[in-house]
Amino acid sequence: MHELGLAHDVLRLCAARLPGGAARLVRVRLAVGELSAVEPDLMRFAWEAVVAGTPHAESMLEVEWRPARQVCEACGEVPERAAGSWLRLCPRCERPLRIEGGQELDVLDLAYDTPDEDPAGTREGEA
């Protein structure tokens, strides 16, 4: 399960962005593309394992799914594609299709708080 290694990397990246080193993560928002070979549920499970026993143990990983799109030069996006299936030719004009998007694996933003703040004092930041 390579999601475990990715969760470690995301935690390391986010912890490095925290101000002053005394803050703790509350939420991390992650974009995961359909072609990234990352399963969102496994990523959330790996996140829980990675943050367990750390100051970030109560943090939540939110995953935003980013689908890949198939596009025809002549007809535009091909919405007829079923999730996980790929067409080689456009069903309308039979021209070759290209794939756009779906390769994302990006930390979009994070929320954190510091020990001297009340729980309502959560701050947001971009990664």
Backbone atoms as SQL, in Angstrom:
CREATE TABLE atoms (id INTEGER PRIMARY KEY, chain TEXT, resi INTEGER, resn TEXT, atom TEXT, x REAL, y REAL, z REAL);
INSERT INTO atoms VALUES
  (1, 'A', 1, 'MET', 'N', 0.858, -1.183, 0.000),
  (2, 'A', 1, 'MET', 'CA', 0.000, 0.000, 0.000),
  (3, 'A', 1, 'MET', 'C', 0.899, 1.240, 0.000),
  (4, 'A', 2, 'HIS', 'N', 1.093, 1.830, -1.172),
  (5, 'A', 2, 'HIS', 'CA', 1.961, 2.998, -1.263),
  (6, 'A', 2, 'HIS', 'C', 1.317, 4.248, -0.670),
  (7, 'A', 3, 'GLU', 'N', 0.028, 4.188, -0.388),
  (8, 'A', 3, 'GLU', 'CA', -0.637, 5.317, 0.259),
  (9, 'A', 3, 'GLU', 'C', -0.007, 5.640, 1.610),
  (10, 'A', 4, 'LEU', 'N', 0.509, 4.635, 2.299),
  (11, 'A', 4, 'LEU', 'CA', 1.151, 4.869, 3.590),
  (12, 'A', 4, 'LEU', 'C', 2.379, 5.774, 3.429),
  (13, 'A', 5, 'GLY', 'N', 3.203, 5.496, 2.447),
  (14, 'A', 5, 'GLY', 'CA', 4.358, 6.341, 2.171),
  (15, 'A', 5, 'GLY', 'C', 3.939, 7.747, 1.754),
  (16, 'A', 6, 'LEU', 'N', 2.889, 7.828, 0.953),
  (17, 'A', 6, 'LEU', 'CA', 2.390, 9.144, 0.533),
  (18, 'A', 6, 'LEU', 'C', 1.848, 9.929, 1.717),
  (19, 'A', 7, 'ALA', 'N', 1.150, 9.247, 2.613),
  (20, 'A', 7, 'ALA', 'CA', 0.620, 9.924, 3.805),
  (21, 'A', 7, 'ALA', 'C', 1.763, 10.465, 4.660),
  (22, 'A', 8, 'HIS', 'N', 2.846, 9.709, 4.796),
  (23, 'A', 8, 'HIS', 'CA', 4.032, 10.190, 5.516),
  (24, 'A', 8, 'HIS', 'C', 4.576, 11.457, 4.849),
  (25, 'A', 9, 'ASP', 'N', 4.663, 11.442, 3.519),
  (26, 'A', 9, 'ASP', 'CA', 5.176, 12.600, 2.785),
  (27, 'A', 9, 'ASP', 'C', 4.267, 13.816, 2.956),
  (28, 'A', 10, 'VAL', 'N', 2.967, 13.602, 2.899),
  (29, 'A', 10, 'VAL', 'CA', 2.019, 14.715, 3.072),
  (30, 'A', 10, 'VAL', 'C', 2.146, 15.297, 4.477),
  (31, 'A', 11, 'LEU', 'N', 2.240, 14.434, 5.479),
  (32, 'A', 11, 'LEU', 'CA', 2.399, 14.910, 6.851),
  (33, 'A', 11, 'LEU', 'C', 3.698, 15.703, 7.006),
  (34, 'A', 12, 'ARG', 'N', 4.784, 15.184, 6.454),
  (35, 'A', 12, 'ARG', 'CA', 6.072, 15.879, 6.545),
  (36, 'A', 12, 'ARG', 'C', 5.998, 17.252, 5.867),
  (37, 'A', 13, 'LEU', 'N', 5.392, 17.305, 4.693),
  (38, 'A', 13, 'LEU', 'CA', 5.247, 18.560, 3.962),
  (39, 'A', 13, 'LEU', 'C', 4.402, 19.560, 4.750),
  (40, 'A', 14, 'CYS', 'N', 3.280, 19.110, 5.270),
  (41, 'A', 14, 'CYS', 'CA', 2.375, 19.998, 6.008),
  (42, 'A', 14, 'CYS', 'C', 2.986, 20.448, 7.330),
  (43, 'A', 15, 'ALA', 'N', 3.632, 19.544, 8.047),
  (44, 'A', 15, 'ALA', 'CA', 4.260, 19.909, 9.321),
  (45, 'A', 15, 'ALA', 'C', 5.359, 20.947, 9.106),
  (46, 'A', 16, 'ALA', 'N', 6.056, 20.865, 7.979),
  (47, 'A', 16, 'ALA', 'CA', 7.102, 21.841, 7.674),
  (48, 'A', 16, 'ALA', 'C', 6.524, 23.230, 7.402),
  (49, 'A', 17, 'ARG', 'N', 5.254, 23.293, 7.007),
  (50, 'A', 17, 'ARG', 'CA', 4.594, 24.574, 6.712),
  (51, 'A', 17, 'ARG', 'C', 3.967, 25.222, 7.941),
  (52, 'A', 18, 'LEU', 'N', 3.922, 24.508, 9.049),
  (53, 'A', 18, 'LEU', 'CA', 3.312, 25.066, 10.254),
  (54, 'A', 18, 'LEU', 'C', 4.200, 26.155, 10.847),
  (55, 'A', 19, 'PRO', 'N', 3.615, 27.260, 11.268),
  (56, 'A', 19, 'PRO', 'CA', 4.421, 28.347, 11.829),
  (57, 'A', 19, 'PRO', 'C', 4.935, 28.012, 13.228),
  (58, 'A', 20, 'GLY', 'N', 6.166, 28.322, 13.470),
  (59, 'A', 20, 'GLY', 'CA', 6.736, 28.211, 14.805),
  (60, 'A', 20, 'GLY', 'C', 6.920, 26.813, 15.342),
  (61, 'A', 21, 'GLY', 'N', 6.529, 25.785, 14.619),
  (62, 'A', 21, 'GLY', 'CA', 6.719, 24.418, 15.053),
  (63, 'A', 21, 'GLY', 'C', 5.832, 23.972, 16.195),
  (64, 'A', 22, 'ALA', 'N', 5.082, 24.888, 16.826),
  (65, 'A', 22, 'ALA', 'CA', 4.261, 24.520, 17.974),
  (66, 'A', 22, 'ALA', 'C', 2.812, 24.257, 17.575),
  (67, 'A', 23, 'ALA', 'N', 2.478, 24.485, 16.331),
  (68, 'A', 23, 'ALA', 'CA', 1.091, 24.314, 15.884),
  (69, 'A', 23, 'ALA', 'C', 0.795, 22.841, 15.618),
  (70, 'A', 24, 'ARG', 'N', -0.479, 22.528, 15.598),
  (71, 'A', 24, 'ARG', 'CA', -0.889, 21.169, 15.232),
  (72, 'A', 24, 'ARG', 'C', -1.886, 21.253, 14.087),
  (73, 'A', 25, 'LEU', 'N', -1.852, 20.261, 13.229),
  (74, 'A', 25, 'LEU', 'CA', -2.773, 20.213, 12.094),
  (75, 'A', 25, 'LEU', 'C', -4.179, 19.896, 12.567),
  (76, 'A', 26, 'VAL', 'N', -5.146, 20.537, 11.943),
  (77, 'A', 26, 'VAL', 'CA', -6.553, 20.251, 12.197),
  (78, 'A', 26, 'VAL', 'C', -7.149, 19.547, 10.980),
  (79, 'A', 27, 'ARG', 'N', -6.798, 20.054, 9.793),
  (80, 'A', 27, 'ARG', 'CA', -7.347, 19.514, 8.544),
  (81, 'A', 27, 'ARG', 'C', -6.339, 19.720, 7.428),
  (82, 'A', 28, 'VAL', 'N', -6.243, 18.729, 6.538),
  (83, 'A', 28, 'VAL', 'CA', -5.445, 18.831, 5.324),
  (84, 'A', 28, 'VAL', 'C', -6.367, 18.471, 4.168),
  (85, 'A', 29, 'ARG', 'N', -6.365, 19.312, 3.137),
  (86, 'A', 29, 'ARG', 'CA', -7.187, 19.066, 1.953),
  (87, 'A', 29, 'ARG', 'C', -6.269, 18.673, 0.804),
  (88, 'A', 30, 'LEU', 'N', -6.539, 17.511, 0.223),
  (89, 'A', 30, 'LEU', 'CA', -5.676, 16.904, -0.779),
  (90, 'A', 30, 'LEU', 'C', -6.461, 16.636, -2.055),
  (91, 'A', 31, 'ALA', 'N', -5.913, 17.031, -3.211),
  (92, 'A', 31, 'ALA', 'CA', -6.513, 16.708, -4.510),
  (93, 'A', 31, 'ALA', 'C', -5.890, 15.399, -4.991),
  (94, 'A', 32, 'VAL', 'N', -6.751, 14.449, -5.363),
  (95, 'A', 32, 'VAL', 'CA', -6.293, 13.150, -5.852),
  (96, 'A', 32, 'VAL', 'C', -6.941, 12.899, -7.209),
  (97, 'A', 33, 'GLY', 'N', -6.100, 12.743, -8.225),
  (98, 'A', 33, 'GLY', 'CA', -6.595, 12.504, -9.572),
  (99, 'A', 33, 'GLY', 'C', -6.859, 11.038, -9.849),
  (100, 'A', 34, 'GLU', 'N', -7.769, 10.808, -10.756),
  (101, 'A', 34, 'GLU', 'CA', -8.169, 9.454, -11.140),
  (102, 'A', 34, 'GLU', 'C', -6.989, 8.628, -11.657),
  (103, 'A', 35, 'LEU', 'N', -6.009, 9.270, -12.269),
  (104, 'A', 35, 'LEU', 'CA', -4.863, 8.564, -12.846),
  (105, 'A', 35, 'LEU', 'C', -3.646, 8.553, -11.933),
  (106, 'A', 36, 'SER', 'N', -3.792, 9.026, -10.709),
  (107, 'A', 36, 'SER', 'CA', -2.655, 9.123, -9.785),
  (108, 'A', 36, 'SER', 'C', -2.311, 7.797, -9.105),
  (109, 'A', 37, 'ALA', 'N', -3.117, 6.783, -9.302),
  (110, 'A', 37, 'ALA', 'CA', -2.922, 5.463, -8.680),
  (111, 'A', 37, 'ALA', 'C', -3.020, 5.549, -7.155),
  (112, 'A', 38, 'VAL', 'N', -3.835, 6.473, -6.661),
  (113, 'A', 38, 'VAL', 'CA', -4.063, 6.618, -5.225),
  (114, 'A', 38, 'VAL', 'C', -5.547, 6.398, -4.963),
  (115, 'A', 39, 'GLU', 'N', -5.839, 5.501, -4.042),
  (116, 'A', 39, 'GLU', 'CA', -7.222, 5.242, -3.649),
  (117, 'A', 39, 'GLU', 'C', -7.581, 6.168, -2.491),
  (118, 'A', 40, 'PRO', 'N', -8.588, 7.030, -2.651),
  (119, 'A', 40, 'PRO', 'CA', -8.935, 7.983, -1.590),
  (120, 'A', 40, 'PRO', 'C', -9.214, 7.341, -0.233),
  (121, 'A', 41, 'ASP', 'N', -9.951, 6.249, -0.197),
  (122, 'A', 41, 'ASP', 'CA', -10.249, 5.608, 1.089),
  (123, 'A', 41, 'ASP', 'C', -8.980, 5.068, 1.753),
  (124, 'A', 42, 'LEU', 'N', -8.094, 4.466, 0.959),
  (125, 'A', 42, 'LEU', 'CA', -6.835, 3.969, 1.515),
  (126, 'A', 42, 'LEU', 'C', -5.952, 5.116, 1.984),
  (127, 'A', 43, 'MET', 'N', -6.023, 6.255, 1.278),
  (128, 'A', 43, 'MET', 'CA', -5.226, 7.415, 1.688),
  (129, 'A', 43, 'MET', 'C', -5.710, 7.941, 3.030),
  (130, 'A', 44, 'ARG', 'N', -7.028, 8.004, 3.227),
  (131, 'A', 44, 'ARG', 'CA', -7.568, 8.454, 4.509),
  (132, 'A', 44, 'ARG', 'C', -7.177, 7.491, 5.637),
  (133, 'A', 45, 'PHE', 'N', -7.249, 6.201, 5.354),
  (134, 'A', 45, 'PHE', 'CA', -6.873, 5.180, 6.332),
  (135, 'A', 45, 'PHE', 'C', -5.387, 5.306, 6.679),
  (136, 'A', 46, 'ALA', 'N', -4.546, 5.493, 5.669),
  (137, 'A', 46, 'ALA', 'CA', -3.109, 5.659, 5.896),
  (138, 'A', 46, 'ALA', 'C', -2.833, 6.920, 6.705),
  (139, 'A', 47, 'TRP', 'N', -3.577, 7.982, 6.434),
  (140, 'A', 47, 'TRP', 'CA', -3.412, 9.235, 7.186),
  (141, 'A', 47, 'TRP', 'C', -3.663, 8.997, 8.673),
  (142, 'A', 48, 'GLU', 'N', -4.746, 8.300, 8.980),
  (143, 'A', 48, 'GLU', 'CA', -5.070, 8.015, 10.380),
  (144, 'A', 48, 'GLU', 'C', -3.936, 7.239, 11.049),
  (145, 'A', 49, 'ALA', 'N', -3.335, 6.301, 10.338),
  (146, 'A', 49, 'ALA', 'CA', -2.235, 5.512, 10.899),
  (147, 'A', 49, 'ALA', 'C', -0.991, 6.374, 11.104),
  (148, 'A', 50, 'VAL', 'N', -0.714, 7.259, 10.171),
  (149, 'A', 50, 'VAL', 'CA', 0.494, 8.085, 10.231),
  (150, 'A', 50, 'VAL', 'C', 0.425, 9.130, 11.335),
  (151, 'A', 51, 'VAL', 'N', -0.752, 9.715, 11.551),
  (152, 'A', 51, 'VAL', 'CA', -0.858, 10.770, 12.568),
  (153, 'A', 51, 'VAL', 'C', -1.131, 10.227, 13.966),
  (154, 'A', 52, 'ALA', 'N', -1.467, 8.951, 14.077),
  (155, 'A', 52, 'ALA', 'CA', -1.739, 8.359, 15.394),
  (156, 'A', 52, 'ALA', 'C', -0.522, 8.523, 16.303),
  (157, 'A', 53, 'GLY', 'N', -0.757, 8.974, 17.528),
  (158, 'A', 53, 'GLY', 'CA', 0.306, 9.146, 18.492),
  (159, 'A', 53, 'GLY', 'C', 1.147, 10.396, 18.292),
  (160, 'A', 54, 'THR', 'N', 0.745, 11.252, 17.380),
  (161, 'A', 54, 'THR', 'CA', 1.458, 12.516, 17.144),
  (162, 'A', 54, 'THR', 'C', 0.565, 13.669, 17.607),
  (163, 'A', 55, 'PRO', 'N', 1.097, 14.881, 17.677),
  (164, 'A', 55, 'PRO', 'CA', 0.249, 16.034, 18.021),
  (165, 'A', 55, 'PRO', 'C', -0.874, 16.268, 17.006),
  (166, 'A', 56, 'HIS', 'N', -0.751, 15.661, 15.822),
  (167, 'A', 56, 'HIS', 'CA', -1.744, 15.848, 14.758),
  (168, 'A', 56, 'HIS', 'C', -2.783, 14.728, 14.730),
  (169, 'A', 57, 'ALA', 'N', -2.840, 13.925, 15.800),
  (170, 'A', 57, 'ALA', 'CA', -3.670, 12.715, 15.816),
  (171, 'A', 57, 'ALA', 'C', -5.143, 12.974, 15.535),
  (172, 'A', 58, 'GLU', 'N', -5.646, 14.121, 15.878),
  (173, 'A', 58, 'GLU', 'CA', -7.070, 14.413, 15.655),
  (174, 'A', 58, 'GLU', 'C', -7.327, 15.071, 14.305),
  (175, 'A', 59, 'SER', 'N', -6.282, 15.264, 13.501),
  (176, 'A', 59, 'SER', 'CA', -6.461, 15.953, 12.222),
  (177, 'A', 59, 'SER', 'C', -7.225, 15.080, 11.230),
  (178, 'A', 60, 'MET', 'N', -7.863, 15.753, 10.279),
  (179, 'A', 60, 'MET', 'CA', -8.672, 15.077, 9.285),
  (180, 'A', 60, 'MET', 'C', -8.060, 15.307, 7.906),
  (181, 'A', 61, 'LEU', 'N', -8.032, 14.279, 7.095),
  (182, 'A', 61, 'LEU', 'CA', -7.598, 14.394, 5.711),
  (183, 'A', 61, 'LEU', 'C', -8.841, 14.420, 4.836),
  (184, 'A', 62, 'GLU', 'N', -9.034, 15.514, 4.114),
  (185, 'A', 62, 'GLU', 'CA', -10.138, 15.626, 3.162),
  (186, 'A', 62, 'GLU', 'C', -9.576, 15.416, 1.765),
  (187, 'A', 63, 'VAL', 'N', -10.179, 14.497, 1.033),
  (188, 'A', 63, 'VAL', 'CA', -9.708, 14.181, -0.312),
  (189, 'A', 63, 'VAL', 'C', -10.717, 14.690, -1.330),
  (190, 'A', 64, 'GLU', 'N', -10.231, 15.504, -2.271),
  (191, 'A', 64, 'GLU', 'CA', -11.055, 15.974, -3.387),
  (192, 'A', 64, 'GLU', 'C', -10.684, 15.148, -4.613),
  (193, 'A', 65, 'TRP', 'N', -11.644, 14.407, -5.131),
  (194, 'A', 65, 'TRP', 'CA', -11.431, 13.539, -6.283),
  (195, 'A', 65, 'TRP', 'C', -11.434, 14.380, -7.548),
  (196, 'A', 66, 'ARG', 'N', -10.441, 14.167, -8.404),
  (197, 'A', 66, 'ARG', 'CA', -10.317, 14.888, -9.666),
  (198, 'A', 66, 'ARG', 'C', -10.355, 13.873, -10.813),
  (199, 'A', 67, 'PRO', 'N', -11.476, 13.788, -11.503),
  (200, 'A', 67, 'PRO', 'CA', -11.575, 12.814, -12.590),
  (201, 'A', 67, 'PRO', 'C', -10.754, 13.230, -13.815),
  (202, 'A', 68, 'ALA', 'N', -10.360, 12.241, -14.586),
  (203, 'A', 68, 'ALA', 'CA', -9.734, 12.487, -15.884),
  (204, 'A', 68, 'ALA', 'C', -10.857, 12.683, -16.897),
  (205, 'A', 69, 'ARG', 'N', -10.566, 13.431, -17.932),
  (206, 'A', 69, 'ARG', 'CA', -11.561, 13.672, -18.974),
  (207, 'A', 69, 'ARG', 'C', -10.996, 13.221, -20.313),
  (208, 'A', 70, 'GLN', 'N', -11.860, 12.672, -21.145),
  (209, 'A', 70, 'GLN', 'CA', -11.457, 12.350, -22.504),
  (210, 'A', 70, 'GLN', 'C', -12.010, 13.440, -23.408),
  (211, 'A', 71, 'VAL', 'N', -11.145, 13.918, -24.309),
  (212, 'A', 71, 'VAL', 'CA', -11.501, 15.056, -25.144),
  (213, 'A', 71, 'VAL', 'C', -11.212, 14.732, -26.602),
  (214, 'A', 72, 'CYS', 'N', -12.143, 15.121, -27.451),
  (215, 'A', 72, 'CYS', 'CA', -11.998, 14.985, -28.894),
  (216, 'A', 72, 'CYS', 'C', -11.659, 16.363, -29.451),
  (217, 'A', 73, 'GLU', 'N', -10.704, 16.427, -30.383),
  (218, 'A', 73, 'GLU', 'CA', -10.330, 17.708, -31.005),
  (219, 'A', 73, 'GLU', 'C', -11.528, 18.369, -31.672),
  (220, 'A', 74, 'ALA', 'N', -12.401, 17.584, -32.276),
  (221, 'A', 74, 'ALA', 'CA', -13.533, 18.136, -33.023),
  (222, 'A', 74, 'ALA', 'C', -14.781, 18.346, -32.160),
  (223, 'A', 75, 'CYS', 'N', -15.070, 17.401, -31.284),
  (224, 'A', 75, 'CYS', 'CA', -16.341, 17.424, -30.545),
  (225, 'A', 75, 'CYS', 'C', -16.239, 17.963, -29.125),
  (226, 'A', 76, 'GLY', 'N', -15.046, 18.066, -28.584),
  (227, 'A', 76, 'GLY', 'CA', -14.879, 18.508, -27.202),
  (228, 'A', 76, 'GLY', 'C', -14.883, 17.327, -26.249),
  (229, 'A', 77, 'GLU', 'N', -15.284, 17.596, -24.995),
  (230, 'A', 77, 'GLU', 'CA', -15.276, 16.549, -23.981),
  (231, 'A', 77, 'GLU', 'C', -16.281, 15.457, -24.306),
  (232, 'A', 78, 'VAL', 'N', -15.889, 14.227, -24.014),
  (233, 'A', 78, 'VAL', 'CA', -16.743, 13.067, -24.258),
  (234, 'A', 78, 'VAL', 'C', -17.330, 12.623, -22.924),
  (235, 'A', 79, 'PRO', 'N', -18.572, 13.014, -22.626),
  (236, 'A', 79, 'PRO', 'CA', -19.152, 12.681, -21.329),
  (237, 'A', 79, 'PRO', 'C', -19.671, 11.246, -21.227),
  (238, 'A', 80, 'GLU', 'N', -19.702, 10.508, -22.339),
  (239, 'A', 80, 'GLU', 'CA', -20.283, 9.160, -22.343),
  (240, 'A', 80, 'GLU', 'C', -19.416, 8.122, -21.646),
  (241, 'A', 81, 'ARG', 'N', -18.176, 8.456, -21.317),
  (242, 'A', 81, 'ARG', 'CA', -17.253, 7.482, -20.736),
  (243, 'A', 81, 'ARG', 'C', -17.692, 7.084, -19.333),
  (244, 'A', 82, 'ALA', 'N', -17.745, 5.807, -19.109),
  (245, 'A', 82, 'ALA', 'CA', -18.037, 5.309, -17.762),
  (246, 'A', 82, 'ALA', 'C', -16.776, 5.420, -16.925),
  (247, 'A', 83, 'ALA', 'N', -16.936, 5.695, -15.628),
  (248, 'A', 83, 'ALA', 'CA', -15.785, 5.834, -14.727),
  (249, 'A', 83, 'ALA', 'C', -14.900, 4.592, -14.818),
  (250, 'A', 84, 'GLY', 'N', -13.598, 4.805, -14.976),
  (251, 'A', 84, 'GLY', 'CA', -12.651, 3.705, -15.030),
  (252, 'A', 84, 'GLY', 'C', -12.522, 3.048, -16.394),
  (253, 'A', 85, 'SER', 'N', -13.308, 3.478, -17.365),
  (254, 'A', 85, 'SER', 'CA', -13.194, 2.912, -18.715),
  (255, 'A', 85, 'SER', 'C', -12.673, 3.995, -19.658),
  (256, 'A', 86, 'TRP', 'N', -12.044, 3.546, -20.727),
  (257, 'A', 86, 'TRP', 'CA', -11.437, 4.490, -21.654),
  (258, 'A', 86, 'TRP', 'C', -11.835, 4.153, -23.075),
  (259, 'A', 87, 'LEU', 'N', -12.192, 5.167, -23.809),
  (260, 'A', 87, 'LEU', 'CA', -12.521, 5.016, -25.221),
  (261, 'A', 87, 'LEU', 'C', -11.287, 5.405, -26.034),
  (262, 'A', 88, 'ARG', 'N', -11.055, 4.715, -27.122),
  (263, 'A', 88, 'ARG', 'CA', -9.923, 5.076, -27.990),
  (264, 'A', 88, 'ARG', 'C', -10.344, 6.105, -29.030),
  (265, 'A', 89, 'LEU', 'N', -11.586, 5.979, -29.481),
  (266, 'A', 89, 'LEU', 'CA', -12.087, 6.870, -30.521),
  (267, 'A', 89, 'LEU', 'C', -13.349, 7.574, -30.047),
  (268, 'A', 90, 'CYS', 'N', -13.560, 8.766, -30.569),
  (269, 'A', 90, 'CYS', 'CA', -14.760, 9.534, -30.238),
  (270, 'A', 90, 'CYS', 'C', -15.989, 8.779, -30.740),
  (271, 'A', 91, 'PRO', 'N', -16.996, 8.596, -29.892),
  (272, 'A', 91, 'PRO', 'CA', -18.202, 7.878, -30.330),
  (273, 'A', 91, 'PRO', 'C', -19.021, 8.680, -31.343),
  (274, 'A', 92, 'ARG', 'N', -18.732, 9.969, -31.496),
  (275, 'A', 92, 'ARG', 'CA', -19.485, 10.811, -32.434),
  (276, 'A', 92, 'ARG', 'C', -18.817, 10.876, -33.809),
  (277, 'A', 93, 'CYS', 'N', -17.491, 11.144, -33.819),
  (278, 'A', 93, 'CYS', 'CA', -16.817, 11.371, -35.115),
  (279, 'A', 93, 'CYS', 'C', -15.697, 10.365, -35.396),
  (280, 'A', 94, 'GLU', 'N', -15.408, 9.481, -34.457),
  (281, 'A', 94, 'GLU', 'CA', -14.412, 8.422, -34.575),
  (282, 'A', 94, 'GLU', 'C', -12.974, 8.928, -34.691),
  (283, 'A', 95, 'ARG', 'N', -12.696, 10.131, -34.218),
  (284, 'A', 95, 'ARG', 'CA', -11.322, 10.631, -34.155),
  (285, 'A', 95, 'ARG', 'C', -10.683, 10.157, -32.848),
  (286, 'A', 96, 'PRO', 'N', -9.343, 10.091, -32.808),
  (287, 'A', 96, 'PRO', 'CA', -8.667, 9.691, -31.565),
  (288, 'A', 96, 'PRO', 'C', -8.943, 10.681, -30.440),
  (289, 'A', 97, 'LEU', 'N', -9.026, 10.163, -29.231),
  (290, 'A', 97, 'LEU', 'CA', -9.285, 10.981, -28.050),
  (291, 'A', 97, 'LEU', 'C', -8.001, 11.208, -27.269),
  (292, 'A', 98, 'ARG', 'N', -7.927, 12.323, -26.556),
  (293, 'A', 98, 'ARG', 'CA', -6.812, 12.567, -25.644),
  (294, 'A', 98, 'ARG', 'C', -7.378, 12.642, -24.221),
  (295, 'A', 99, 'ILE', 'N', -6.499, 12.449, -23.265),
  (296, 'A', 99, 'ILE', 'CA', -6.897, 12.485, -21.860),
  (297, 'A', 99, 'ILE', 'C', -6.373, 13.769, -21.245),
  (298, 'A', 100, 'GLU', 'N', -7.227, 14.453, -20.495),
  (299, 'A', 100, 'GLU', 'CA', -6.845, 15.676, -19.786),
  (300, 'A', 100, 'GLU', 'C', -7.146, 15.504, -18.309),
  (301, 'A', 101, 'GLY', 'N', -6.228, 15.995, -17.469),
  (302, 'A', 101, 'GLY', 'CA', -6.437, 15.984, -16.019),
  (303, 'A', 101, 'GLY', 'C', -6.351, 14.595, -15.428),
  (304, 'A', 102, 'GLY', 'N', -6.685, 14.525, -14.151),
  (305, 'A', 102, 'GLY', 'CA', -6.721, 13.257, -13.449),
  (306, 'A', 102, 'GLY', 'C', -5.387, 12.802, -12.882),
  (307, 'A', 103, 'GLN', 'N', -4.326, 13.616, -13.034),
  (308, 'A', 103, 'GLN', 'CA', -3.017, 13.215, -12.534),
  (309, 'A', 103, 'GLN', 'C', -2.636, 13.945, -11.254),
  (310, 'A', 104, 'GLU', 'N', -3.550, 14.701, -10.690),
  (311, 'A', 104, 'GLU', 'CA', -3.254, 15.509, -9.512),
  (312, 'A', 104, 'GLU', 'C', -2.953, 14.649, -8.282),
  (313, 'A', 105, 'LEU', 'N', -2.034, 15.135, -7.502),
  (314, 'A', 105, 'LEU', 'CA', -1.772, 14.650, -6.145),
  (315, 'A', 105, 'LEU', 'C', -1.142, 15.842, -5.441),
  (316, 'A', 106, 'ASP', 'N', -2.003, 16.749, -4.978),
  (317, 'A', 106, 'ASP', 'CA', -1.565, 18.044, -4.472),
  (318, 'A', 106, 'ASP', 'C', -2.200, 18.360, -3.129),
  (319, 'A', 107, 'VAL', 'N', -1.395, 18.901, -2.219),
  (320, 'A', 107, 'VAL', 'CA', -1.945, 19.458, -0.990),
  (321, 'A', 107, 'VAL', 'C', -2.514, 20.818, -1.356),
  (322, 'A', 108, 'LEU', 'N', -3.815, 20.986, -1.204),
  (323, 'A', 108, 'LEU', 'CA', -4.480, 22.230, -1.585),
  (324, 'A', 108, 'LEU', 'C', -4.368, 23.281, -0.490),
  (325, 'A', 109, 'ASP', 'N', -4.647, 22.872, 0.733),
  (326, 'A', 109, 'ASP', 'CA', -4.504, 23.774, 1.869),
  (327, 'A', 109, 'ASP', 'C', -4.546, 22.977, 3.152),
  (328, 'A', 110, 'LEU', 'N', -4.288, 23.670, 4.242),
  (329, 'A', 110, 'LEU', 'CA', -4.327, 23.021, 5.548),
  (330, 'A', 110, 'LEU', 'C', -4.868, 24.005, 6.573),
  (331, 'A', 111, 'ALA', 'N', -5.396, 23.462, 7.630),
  (332, 'A', 111, 'ALA', 'CA', -5.883, 24.264, 8.758),
  (333, 'A', 111, 'ALA', 'C', -5.119, 23.794, 9.983),
  (334, 'A', 112, 'TYR', 'N', -4.783, 24.740, 10.860),
  (335, 'A', 112, 'TYR', 'CA', -3.998, 24.411, 12.046),
  (336, 'A', 112, 'TYR', 'C', -4.407, 25.309, 13.197),
  (337, 'A', 113, 'ASP', 'N', -4.024, 24.904, 14.374),
  (338, 'A', 113, 'ASP', 'CA', -4.159, 25.778, 15.531),
  (339, 'A', 113, 'ASP', 'C', -2.910, 25.623, 16.393),
  (340, 'A', 114, 'THR', 'N', -2.770, 26.513, 17.345),
  (341, 'A', 114, 'THR', 'CA', -1.606, 26.475, 18.221),
  (342, 'A', 114, 'THR', 'C', -2.088, 26.255, 19.645),
  (343, 'A', 115, 'PRO', 'N', -1.242, 25.736, 20.524),
  (344, 'A', 115, 'PRO', 'CA', -1.650, 25.430, 21.897),
  (345, 'A', 115, 'PRO', 'C', -2.195, 26.635, 22.665),
  (346, 'A', 116, 'ASP', 'N', -1.754, 27.840, 22.343),
  (347, 'A', 116, 'ASP', 'CA', -2.212, 29.004, 23.093),
  (348, 'A', 116, 'ASP', 'C', -3.512, 29.586, 22.560),
  (349, 'A', 117, 'GLU', 'N', -4.099, 28.963, 21.531),
  (350, 'A', 117, 'GLU', 'CA', -5.373, 29.427, 20.982),
  (351, 'A', 117, 'GLU', 'C', -6.507, 28.555, 21.503),
  (352, 'A', 118, 'ASP', 'N', -7.696, 29.125, 21.540),
  (353, 'A', 118, 'ASP', 'CA', -8.864, 28.322, 21.866),
  (354, 'A', 118, 'ASP', 'C', -9.222, 27.520, 20.611),
  (355, 'A', 119, 'PRO', 'N', -9.983, 26.429, 20.730),
  (356, 'A', 119, 'PRO', 'CA', -10.295, 25.576, 19.572),
  (357, 'A', 119, 'PRO', 'C', -10.960, 26.326, 18.439),
  (358, 'A', 120, 'ALA', 'N', -11.656, 27.392, 18.720),
  (359, 'A', 120, 'ALA', 'CA', -12.295, 28.163, 17.659),
  (360, 'A', 120, 'ALA', 'C', -11.282, 28.994, 16.895),
  (361, 'A', 121, 'GLY', 'N', -10.035, 29.026, 17.337),
  (362, 'A', 121, 'GLY', 'CA', -9.007, 29.843, 16.712),
  (363, 'A', 121, 'GLY', 'C', -8.256, 29.140, 15.597),
  (364, 'A', 122, 'THR', 'N', -8.882, 28.227, 14.910),
  (365, 'A', 122, 'THR', 'CA', -8.240, 27.507, 13.822),
  (366, 'A', 122, 'THR', 'C', -7.898, 28.462, 12.689),
  (367, 'A', 123, 'ARG', 'N', -6.699, 28.288, 12.138),
  (368, 'A', 123, 'ARG', 'CA', -6.242, 29.128, 11.035),
  (369, 'A', 123, 'ARG', 'C', -6.084, 28.292, 9.801),
  (370, 'A', 124, 'GLU', 'N', -6.229, 28.922, 8.659),
  (371, 'A', 124, 'GLU', 'CA', -6.102, 28.245, 7.384),
  (372, 'A', 124, 'GLU', 'C', -4.857, 28.731, 6.688),
  (373, 'A', 125, 'GLY', 'N', -4.258, 27.877, 5.893),
  (374, 'A', 125, 'GLY', 'CA', -3.092, 28.254, 5.106),
  (375, 'A', 125, 'GLY', 'C', -2.990, 27.399, 3.877),
  (376, 'A', 126, 'GLU', 'N', -2.299, 27.918, 2.873),
  (377, 'A', 126, 'GLU', 'CA', -2.055, 27.148, 1.668),
  (378, 'A', 126, 'GLU', 'C', -0.741, 26.417, 1.813),
  (379, 'A', 127, 'ALA', 'N', -0.697, 25.243, 1.262),
  (380, 'A', 127, 'ALA', 'CA', 0.532, 24.434, 1.352),
  (381, 'A', 127, 'ALA', 'C', 1.485, 24.790, 0.243);
